[in-house]
Amino acid sequence: MEKEKIEGSLVFDMNSGKFWITDPDDSAPLTSLEFGDTFEVKVGDKWIETGIEITSDERGNLLFKLKNTNYSGILDGIEARA
């Protein structure tokens, strides 16, 4: 039996330095995500397995990127589930 997934919006909390999946209606944290965790994000109408990595832009600035997607930089508001 497959575990039910928590679904919401991806948010980065600057105070804790963590990513969270939050309730899209009231922004309440539902679950935290750590580097190395795998989860899914919605790309178009498909769920894609991903994880958080740190990369750099063309000027050498560090930024967050989601593996297997084109999402990078500010990742807040992306539909996610874990």
N, C-alpha and C positions, 0 to 999 in steps of 0.2 A: 504494500500500500504506500503510495507516494505521499510525502509530507506536504501539507497545504503551504503554498508560498505566500509570503507577505508582499503585498503590492502597494506602491505609492510613488512618491517623487524623490529623486536623488537630491540631496542637499549637503553642502560642506559647511560645517560649523567652525568658524574661525576661532572661537573661544576654546574648544576642546581639540581642534586640529583633526577632527574625525569626519568621515562621510556617514550620512544617515539615510535610511529610507524613511520618509515621513508621510503622514496622512495628508493627502492632497487638499483636504477641506480645512483642516485647522493647523497644519504644520507640526503636529505632535510627533515626536520621534517614535518610530515603530521598531527599528533595529539598526544597530551600527554596523559598519563595514570596515574591515581592516585591509591593509595591503596584503595581497595574497589570497583574499577571499574571491570566490567566483560568484557571480550573480548574473541577472539578465537585464537588458534594457530594450525598450521598444524602438525599433528602427523601421519607419514606415508602419506596416501592419504585422511585422514579424518580431518575435523575441529572439535576441542574439545573446549568447553567453559571452561574458566579458569579465574584466577585472581592472583595477586601477593601477596605472603605472605613472611614473614621473619621467618626463622627457624635457626637451628644450626647444625653443623656437629658433628662428634664424638669427636672432640677436643674442642667443645664449641664455635667455630667461627661462627658468624652470616653469613647467606647467604640467597639469594633470591631463592624462589621456586615458580613454577607455579602449582596451584591447579589442580587436576585431571590428572596430567601428571608426568612423571619421570624427567622433566627438573628442574635443580637447579644449583646454582652457577652462572657462567657467562652465561647470557641469550641472549647476542647479536647475531643477525643474524637469529633468529628463525622467520619463516613466521608467520605473525600475521594479524588480521583484527579486526576492531571495528566499 
